[in-house]
């Protein structure tokens, strides 16, 4: 089974450090990470990250920790 998690991060300046800490904690379960920055010349305050994850035992714990961050919207696709 392949799981794709879409993360929309609002207010990157205040929330990106906590998000990076969680991504680092679960780095062995992340097979692919793609960052999409909605910017032109200036950086956007929002960002989107797509993750392909290993559908292991800790996936729900990982998603719960992500959702505990203020300004996170999370969506999943399962194939």
Beta strands, then each sheet from edge to edge (+ up, - down):
strand 1: 3-9
strand 2: 30-37
strand 3: 47-53
strand 4: 72-78
sheet 1: 2+ 3- 1+ 4-
end
